[in-house]
Amino acid sequence: MSCKFRGLKDLLIYNIKYYRYLNHLSQEKLAELCKLSPRYLTDVERGLHCPTIPKIEMIAKALNIEPYMLFMDIERDKVIVMQINDSRQYNQKHS
């Protein structure tokens, strides 16, 4: 499933959430694996904070992916995208 993004920051935010769902991780569990506070990770996913390169590397490692994958606009699993959309009103346009 394709998604449209306003910029690189929105792509990064969405991919963190996408890979978190793909790995069946809660925000709290991902935060624990990254040694970050759950509040910080929540704020990242809401677009209130933009993680630094070292934090992006920690998040990617916890998600079992390479950091560059968080910046790739890939074809996404429709079921995962629907789960993300159903979890809350998300601020991206999906096609």
PLY file of the C-alpha trace (Angstrom):
ply
format ascii 1.0
element vertex 95
property float x
property float y
property float z
element edge 94
property int vertex1
property int vertex2
end_header
0.00 0.00 0.00
1.36 3.40 -0.96
1.36 6.41 1.32
2.01 10.07 0.56
4.23 12.12 2.84
4.80 15.85 3.19
8.52 15.39 3.78
11.34 13.25 5.09
10.40 13.82 8.74
6.88 12.49 8.13
8.32 9.48 6.30
10.67 8.76 9.22
7.86 9.06 11.77
5.54 6.81 9.80
8.23 4.17 9.22
9.10 4.01 12.92
5.45 3.31 13.66
5.11 0.92 10.68
8.10 -1.23 11.66
7.00 -1.14 15.32
3.63 -2.60 14.30
5.33 -5.06 11.95
7.42 -6.33 14.90
4.37 -6.43 17.23
5.96 -3.96 19.65
4.15 -1.49 21.86
5.61 1.99 22.22
6.62 1.06 25.75
8.45 -2.10 24.64
10.25 -0.32 21.80
11.25 2.47 24.18
12.62 -0.12 26.61
14.62 -1.86 23.86
16.03 1.51 22.74
16.70 2.70 26.28
14.51 5.74 25.60
11.59 7.00 27.63
8.14 5.93 26.44
7.11 9.61 26.45
9.97 10.51 24.10
9.03 7.74 21.65
5.37 8.80 21.79
6.42 12.37 21.02
8.57 11.16 18.11
5.63 9.23 16.63
3.41 12.31 17.07
5.97 14.50 15.28
6.80 16.60 18.35
10.45 15.46 18.41
12.81 14.47 15.63
15.33 11.85 16.79
19.06 12.41 16.39
21.18 10.07 14.27
22.33 8.03 17.31
18.71 7.62 18.43
17.65 6.65 14.90
20.36 3.97 14.98
19.10 2.68 18.36
15.50 2.61 17.14
16.46 0.79 13.93
18.48 -1.79 15.86
15.52 -2.46 18.17
13.29 -2.84 15.09
15.77 -5.30 13.51
16.31 -3.12 10.45
19.08 -0.96 9.03
18.74 2.76 9.81
18.43 3.73 6.13
15.21 1.70 5.92
13.48 4.29 8.09
13.97 6.78 5.24
12.69 4.57 2.41
9.24 5.00 0.91
8.40 1.35 0.31
5.30 -0.61 -0.64
3.74 -1.42 2.73
1.68 -4.33 3.98
-1.96 -3.26 3.70
-2.97 -5.02 6.93
-0.30 -3.17 8.95
-1.27 0.17 7.38
-4.92 -0.48 8.26
-3.92 -1.32 11.87
-2.02 1.96 12.11
-4.96 3.89 10.66
-7.42 2.15 12.98
-5.29 2.80 16.07
-5.84 6.55 15.76
-6.56 9.17 13.17
-3.20 9.48 11.45
-2.10 12.68 9.73
-0.95 11.11 6.45
-2.87 10.77 3.20
-3.09 7.16 2.02
-3.77 6.11 -1.53
0 1
1 2
2 3
3 4
4 5
5 6
6 7
7 8
8 9
9 10
10 11
11 12
12 13
13 14
14 15
15 16
16 17
17 18
18 19
19 20
20 21
21 22
22 23
23 24
24 25
25 26
26 27
27 28
28 29
29 30
30 31
31 32
32 33
33 34
34 35
35 36
36 37
37 38
38 39
39 40
40 41
41 42
42 43
43 44
44 45
45 46
46 47
47 48
48 49
49 50
50 51
51 52
52 53
53 54
54 55
55 56
56 57
57 58
58 59
59 60
60 61
61 62
62 63
63 64
64 65
65 66
66 67
67 68
68 69
69 70
70 71
71 72
72 73
73 74
74 75
75 76
76 77
77 78
78 79
79 80
80 81
81 82
82 83
83 84
84 85
85 86
86 87
87 88
88 89
89 90
90 91
91 92
92 93
93 94
